Amino acid sequence: MASPRDYYEVLGVSRDADAKAIKSAYRKLAMKYHPDRNKEEAAVEQFKEVSEAYAVLSDEEKRQTYDRYGHAGFDERYSQEDIFRGADFSEFGFDLGNIFRSIFGGSGGFGGGPVQGRDLLTNLDISLEEVAKGGVQQFRVTRLEACETCRGSGAKPGTSPKRCPQCQGQGQVAQTMRTPFGLVQAARPCPACGGRGEVVSDPDPACQGQGRQRKTRTLEVNVPQGVPHDGTLRLRGEGEAGPMGTPPGDLYVKVRVKRHEVFVRDGNDLHLAIPLTFSQVALGDAVDVPLIGGGRDTIHVPAGTQAGEVFRLRGKGLPHLGGGRRGDLLATARVYTPQKLSPEQRDLFEQLATLDGVEPKGEKGSLFRDLKKKLS
C-alpha cells in the first residue's frame, strides 16, 4: 500500500507556511477539484485529499503532531473522523460533513452507511520499567457488546429483522442541498432504521431489541518501548458495538506512567540523585548506580567534585519511541552531611578544621551544624 502524500505537498505550501497561506492554497484546490465542478473520475479522491490536508494543517494541535511524528505517528493518534472533527469549512461556503457523506464512503460521521458504535477511552497505568521494556499489558474495560442471544440483530430468536419501508433496505436517503458550487445531492443515514436497512418488529427480550448488552472484558494492548506519558494507543474495533449489528467503534488507551522512587523522567532522559560523602567528593571515588533496565553501571567521581555536578551516562536512559538511540542517564551529585558523628569522626573532622584554619566551636560541634546549614 502506497504511503499517503505529505500534507504540505498536497496543498503546495512550505512547511513554515502560515494559516493565511494554507487557507488560500486550499480554497484554490477545493474549487478546482469539487465534484460539482470537476467531473473527472480522480477529482473526488483529490478533493478528499486536499480537504484532509487542510483539516490537519489548519488545526494547530494536529499540525504540531503531524510535524513531529509524520504520517505513521499521526495516524496512530487520529482516526479519519478525528481529523475532520472540529475543522471549520463554513467560510468556504459548504458543510463538508454533509458533502462527504456522498463521496467519502465508510461508516461514522462521513459515510453513507450505518453509524458505527462509539469510540471509548480508558487509562492504563504502567511503571517506568515497563516503559523501558515495552510489551503486552492487560487491562479491563466495560463496554456495550453485541447481544449473545440475538447476535446483535435485536430480533427475537427465531425471527429476523424486516426490510426498512422508508429506505427500501438501502440504509440511506437522499438529501439535496444548495451550495456556492450548485445543488449537491448527498446521502444520509435513514432516520427510520439508523442506516441499517432493516427494522425489528419482534424484539429480543434479552436486550430489549437493542442488539447490545453491557459486558466487562480483559483486553490486551502492545505498549511500545519509550511510550510517552499520556500517549494514546488505538485498538481498532474494540470500542462499543454499534446499534442493531452495526460495526463497533475504536478503543483508545491513554498510557499514564507512574512516579518512580529513584528516577525522574525528562523525555527519553532519566535523572538520578547520587548521595556522596565529604570524603568521596574530596578524594574521588567510583560509585555504582542502578539502571532502569536492571543491573548497574559505574560513575567515576573525580577528586574535588562539587555538589550539584552532573554525570552523564550516554545511552542508559529510555528507548526512543519507534526505535533509535536511547536517551541518557544524568546523575547529580548530592553531598551527604552526617547528622550524628562518632567520636572518631568528630576527632578527624576537628583535625581537618584545624588544617583548614578553622577553630572548632564547642563540644557539640556547632561548627559542623553551621557547615551543614551552608551546604543544605
C-alpha positions as CSV (number, residue, x, y, z in Angstrom):
1,M,0.0,0.0,0.0
2,A,1.4,3.4,-1.0
3,S,2.2,5.8,1.7
4,P,0.0,8.9,1.8
5,R,1.4,12.1,0.3
6,D,2.9,14.8,2.6
7,Y,0.1,17.2,3.6
8,Y,2.3,20.2,2.7
9,E,3.0,18.8,-0.7
10,V,-0.7,18.1,-1.2
11,L,-1.5,21.8,-0.7
12,G,1.6,23.0,-2.4
13,V,2.8,25.1,0.6
14,S,6.1,25.2,2.5
15,R,6.4,23.7,6.0
16,D,6.6,27.1,7.6
17,A,3.5,28.4,5.8
18,D,1.2,30.5,7.9
19,A,-2.6,30.0,8.3
20,K,-3.4,32.5,5.6
21,A,-1.2,30.8,3.0
22,I,-2.7,27.4,3.9
23,K,-6.2,28.7,3.7
24,S,-5.6,30.3,0.3
25,A,-4.0,27.2,-1.1
26,Y,-6.9,25.1,0.0
27,R,-9.5,27.5,-1.4
28,K,-8.0,27.2,-4.9
29,L,-7.7,23.4,-4.8
30,A,-11.2,22.9,-3.4
31,M,-12.7,25.0,-6.2
32,K,-10.6,23.0,-8.7
33,Y,-11.5,19.5,-7.5
34,H,-15.0,20.0,-6.1
35,P,-17.2,17.2,-7.5
36,D,-19.8,19.6,-8.8
37,R,-17.2,21.5,-10.9
38,N,-14.8,18.7,-11.9
39,K,-16.4,15.6,-13.3
40,E,-13.2,13.7,-13.8
41,E,-13.1,10.3,-12.0
42,A,-10.0,11.3,-10.0
43,A,-11.5,14.6,-8.7
44,V,-13.3,13.0,-5.8
45,E,-10.2,11.5,-4.3
46,Q,-8.2,14.7,-5.0
47,F,-10.9,16.8,-3.3
48,K,-10.8,14.4,-0.3
49,E,-7.0,14.5,-0.2
50,V,-6.8,18.4,-0.2
51,S,-9.6,18.6,2.4
52,E,-7.9,16.2,4.7
53,A,-4.6,18.1,4.4
54,Y,-6.3,21.4,5.2
55,A,-8.2,19.8,8.2
56,V,-4.8,18.8,9.7
57,L,-2.7,21.9,8.8
58,S,-5.3,24.4,9.8
59,D,-5.5,22.9,13.3
60,E,-2.5,23.9,15.5
61,E,-2.6,20.8,17.7
62,K,-3.0,18.4,14.8
63,R,-0.3,20.2,12.8
64,Q,2.2,20.0,15.6
65,T,1.5,16.3,16.0
66,Y,2.0,15.8,12.2
67,D,5.2,17.8,12.1
68,R,6.6,15.8,15.0
69,Y,5.6,12.3,14.1
70,G,4.8,12.3,10.4
71,H,2.0,10.1,8.9
72,A,2.9,7.0,10.8
73,G,2.7,8.5,14.3
74,F,-0.1,10.8,13.4
75,D,-2.4,8.0,12.1
76,E,-1.9,6.2,15.5
77,R,-3.4,9.2,17.3
78,Y,-6.1,10.3,14.9
79,S,-8.8,8.4,13.0
80,Q,-10.1,9.9,9.8
81,E,-13.2,11.1,11.7
82,D,-10.9,12.7,14.3
83,I,-9.0,14.5,11.6
84,F,-12.2,16.3,10.4
85,R,-13.8,16.7,13.8
86,G,-13.7,20.4,14.7
87,A,-12.4,21.5,11.3
88,D,-14.2,24.7,10.1
89,F,-15.1,24.7,6.4
90,S,-18.0,27.1,6.8
91,E,-16.2,30.1,5.4
92,F,-15.7,28.2,2.1
93,G,-19.5,28.0,1.6
94,F,-20.2,24.4,2.2
95,D,-20.9,21.9,5.0
96,L,-18.1,19.4,4.5
97,G,-19.7,16.8,6.7
98,N,-22.8,16.6,4.5
99,I,-20.9,16.6,1.3
100,F,-18.5,13.8,2.5
101,R,-21.5,11.6,3.2
102,S,-21.9,11.2,-0.5
103,I,-18.3,10.9,-1.6
104,F,-16.2,9.5,1.2
105,G,-17.8,6.2,1.9
106,G,-17.2,4.2,5.0
107,S,-19.0,4.4,8.4
108,G,-19.2,7.0,11.0
109,G,-19.8,10.7,10.6
110,F,-18.6,10.9,6.9
111,G,-20.1,7.7,5.4
112,G,-23.5,7.0,3.9
113,G,-23.7,3.6,5.7
114,P,-24.8,2.7,9.2
115,V,-23.3,4.7,12.1
116,Q,-20.8,2.7,14.0
117,G,-20.5,2.2,17.7
118,R,-19.0,4.8,20.0
119,D,-15.3,5.2,20.5
120,L,-14.1,4.6,24.1
121,L,-11.3,5.9,26.1
122,T,-9.6,4.2,29.1
123,N,-6.5,4.7,31.2
124,L,-3.6,2.3,31.6
125,D,-1.1,2.9,34.4
126,I,2.4,1.4,33.9
127,S,5.7,1.7,35.6
128,L,8.9,3.3,34.2
129,E,10.4,-0.1,33.9
130,E,7.5,-1.1,31.6
131,V,8.1,2.0,29.5
132,A,11.7,0.8,29.1
133,K,10.9,-2.8,28.3
134,G,7.6,-2.4,26.4
135,G,5.4,-5.4,25.8
136,V,1.8,-6.6,26.2
137,Q,-0.3,-5.2,29.0
138,Q,-3.7,-6.4,30.2
139,F,-6.5,-4.1,31.4
140,R,-10.2,-4.3,31.9
141,V,-12.9,-2.3,30.2
142,T,-16.7,-2.2,30.4
143,R,-18.5,-1.7,27.1
144,L,-21.6,-2.4,25.1
145,E,-21.2,-5.6,23.1
146,A,-23.3,-7.4,20.6
147,C,-26.1,-9.4,22.4
148,E,-25.1,-13.1,22.6
149,T,-28.7,-14.2,22.2
150,C,-29.7,-12.4,19.0
151,R,-26.1,-11.8,17.9
152,G,-26.6,-8.1,17.6
153,S,-29.7,-8.2,15.4
154,G,-32.1,-7.1,18.1
155,A,-34.7,-9.6,16.8
156,K,-36.1,-12.4,19.0
157,P,-34.6,-15.8,18.3
158,G,-36.5,-17.5,15.6
159,T,-37.4,-14.2,13.9
160,S,-35.5,-11.9,11.6
161,P,-35.4,-8.1,11.0
162,K,-37.5,-6.8,8.1
163,R,-36.6,-4.5,5.3
164,C,-37.0,-0.9,6.2
165,P,-40.0,0.5,4.4
166,Q,-38.7,4.1,4.4
167,C,-35.4,3.5,2.6
168,Q,-36.3,0.2,1.0
169,G,-33.4,-1.6,2.6
170,Q,-30.8,0.9,1.2
171,G,-29.8,2.3,4.7
172,Q,-29.7,5.8,3.4
173,V,-31.9,8.5,1.9
174,A,-31.1,11.3,-0.5
175,Q,-30.9,14.9,0.5
176,T,-30.4,17.9,-1.8
177,M,-28.6,21.0,-0.7
178,R,-27.8,24.3,-2.3
179,T,-24.1,25.4,-2.1
180,P,-22.0,28.0,-3.8
181,F,-21.0,25.2,-6.2
182,G,-24.6,24.5,-7.1
183,L,-27.1,21.9,-6.0
184,V,-25.4,18.9,-4.2
185,Q,-27.2,15.7,-3.6
186,A,-25.9,14.0,-0.5
187,A,-26.8,10.7,1.1
188,R,-27.5,10.5,4.8
189,P,-28.4,7.5,7.1
190,C,-32.0,6.6,7.1
191,P,-33.7,8.0,10.2
192,A,-36.1,5.1,10.5
193,C,-33.5,2.3,10.6
194,G,-30.4,4.2,11.6
195,G,-28.7,3.3,8.3
196,R,-29.0,-0.5,8.7
197,G,-31.7,-1.0,6.1
198,E,-33.7,-3.2,8.4
199,V,-36.1,-2.8,11.3
200,V,-37.1,-5.1,14.1
201,S,-40.8,-5.9,14.7
202,D,-40.3,-8.6,17.3
203,P,-37.5,-7.5,19.7
204,D,-35.3,-9.9,21.6
205,P,-36.2,-9.7,25.3
206,A,-32.6,-10.3,26.4
207,C,-31.5,-7.0,25.1
208,Q,-35.0,-5.3,24.7
209,G,-34.4,-5.2,20.9
210,Q,-31.2,-3.1,21.3
211,G,-28.9,-5.8,20.0
212,R,-26.3,-4.9,22.7
213,Q,-25.5,-5.8,26.3
214,R,-23.0,-4.3,28.8
215,K,-20.0,-6.6,29.5
216,T,-16.7,-6.3,31.3
217,R,-13.7,-7.8,29.4
218,T,-10.0,-8.2,29.9
219,L,-8.1,-6.9,26.9
220,E,-4.5,-6.7,25.8
221,V,-2.6,-3.9,24.2
222,N,1.0,-3.9,23.0
223,V,2.8,-0.9,24.7
224,P,5.8,0.2,22.6
225,Q,9.1,0.9,24.2
226,G,9.5,4.6,25.1
227,V,5.8,5.4,25.1
228,P,5.3,9.0,26.4
229,H,3.3,9.8,29.5
230,D,-0.3,10.4,28.3
231,G,0.5,8.8,25.0
232,T,-2.6,7.2,23.4
233,L,-2.8,3.8,21.7
234,R,-5.6,2.8,19.4
235,L,-7.3,-0.6,19.3
236,R,-9.5,-0.7,16.2
237,G,-12.9,-2.3,16.6
238,E,-12.6,-2.7,20.4
239,G,-14.9,0.2,21.3
240,E,-18.7,-0.2,21.8
241,A,-20.7,-2.4,19.4
242,G,-22.8,-0.4,17.0
243,P,-26.6,-0.3,17.3
244,M,-28.5,-3.2,15.7
245,G,-25.4,-5.1,14.5
246,T,-23.5,-2.1,13.0
247,P,-19.7,-2.1,13.3
248,P,-18.0,-1.3,16.7
249,G,-16.1,1.8,17.3
250,D,-12.4,2.0,18.4
251,L,-10.9,1.9,21.9
252,Y,-8.2,4.5,22.8
253,V,-5.9,3.6,25.6
254,K,-4.2,6.5,27.4
255,V,-0.9,5.4,28.9
256,R,-0.1,7.0,32.3
257,V,3.4,6.5,33.7
258,K,3.6,6.1,37.4
259,R,6.0,8.2,39.5
260,H,9.3,6.3,40.1
261,E,11.0,6.1,43.5
262,V,14.5,6.7,42.1
263,F,14.4,8.1,38.6
264,V,12.8,11.2,37.2
265,R,11.8,11.2,33.5
266,D,12.6,14.0,31.1
267,G,11.6,12.8,27.7
268,N,13.9,9.9,27.0
269,D,16.5,11.0,29.5
270,L,16.4,9.9,33.2
271,H,17.6,11.9,36.2
272,L,19.1,10.3,39.3
273,A,20.5,11.9,42.5
274,I,23.5,10.1,44.0
275,P,24.4,10.7,47.6
276,L,28.1,11.2,48.2
277,T,30.1,11.8,51.4
278,F,32.6,14.6,52.0
279,S,35.4,12.1,51.7
280,Q,34.1,10.8,48.3
281,V,33.8,14.2,46.7
282,A,37.1,15.4,48.2
283,L,39.2,12.3,47.4
284,G,37.3,10.9,44.4
285,D,35.6,7.5,44.1
286,A,33.9,5.0,41.8
287,V,30.2,4.8,42.5
288,D,27.8,2.2,41.3
289,V,24.3,3.5,40.1
290,P,21.2,1.5,39.2
291,L,19.9,1.3,35.6
292,I,16.3,1.4,34.6
293,G,16.5,-1.9,32.7
294,G,18.2,-3.7,35.6
295,G,21.8,-4.1,36.5
296,R,24.3,-1.3,37.5
297,D,26.9,0.9,35.9
298,T,29.8,2.8,37.4
299,I,30.3,6.6,37.7
300,H,33.9,7.8,38.3
301,V,33.7,10.8,40.7
302,P,36.9,12.8,40.4
303,A,38.5,14.4,43.4
304,G,37.2,17.9,44.1
305,T,33.7,17.2,42.8
306,Q,31.2,19.9,43.8
307,A,27.6,19.4,45.0
308,G,25.2,19.6,42.0
309,E,27.7,18.4,39.4
310,V,26.0,16.2,36.8
311,F,27.5,13.0,35.4
312,R,26.1,11.7,32.1
313,L,25.9,8.0,31.1
314,R,25.1,8.1,27.4
315,G,22.5,5.6,26.1
316,K,21.5,4.5,29.6
317,G,18.1,6.2,29.6
318,L,14.8,5.2,27.9
319,P,14.5,4.0,24.3
320,H,13.1,6.4,21.8
321,L,9.5,5.7,20.6
322,G,9.8,3.7,17.4
323,G,13.4,2.8,17.9
324,G,16.7,4.6,17.6
325,R,19.3,5.7,20.1
326,R,18.3,5.6,23.8
327,G,18.3,8.6,26.0
328,D,20.9,9.3,28.7
329,L,21.1,8.8,32.4
330,L,22.1,12.0,34.2
331,A,23.3,11.5,37.8
332,T,23.5,14.6,40.0
333,A,26.0,14.7,43.0
334,R,24.3,15.3,46.3
335,V,26.7,15.7,49.2
336,Y,25.5,14.0,52.3
337,T,26.0,15.8,55.6
338,P,26.1,13.3,58.6
339,Q,23.6,14.2,61.3
340,K,25.5,12.2,64.0
341,L,29.2,11.8,64.3
342,S,31.0,9.1,66.2
343,P,33.9,10.2,68.5
344,E,36.4,9.1,65.8
345,Q,34.6,11.0,63.1
346,R,34.4,14.1,65.3
347,D,38.1,13.9,66.0
348,L,39.0,13.6,62.4
349,F,36.7,16.5,61.4
350,E,38.3,18.7,64.1
351,Q,41.7,17.9,62.8
352,L,40.6,18.8,59.3
353,A,39.1,22.0,60.5
354,T,42.4,22.9,62.2
355,L,44.2,22.2,58.9
356,D,41.7,24.5,57.1
357,G,42.5,27.2,59.6
358,V,39.1,27.0,61.3
359,E,38.8,26.5,65.1
360,P,36.0,24.1,66.2
361,K,33.3,25.7,68.3
362,G,32.2,23.8,71.4
363,E,31.9,20.2,72.4
364,K,28.6,19.8,70.4
365,G,30.1,20.7,67.1
366,S,28.2,23.9,66.3
367,L,30.8,24.5,63.6
368,F,29.5,21.4,61.7
369,R,25.9,22.5,62.2
370,D,26.9,25.8,60.6
371,L,28.6,23.9,57.7
372,K,25.5,21.7,57.3
373,K,23.3,24.8,57.0
374,K,25.5,26.3,54.4
375,L,25.6,23.1,52.3
376,S,21.9,22.4,52.5
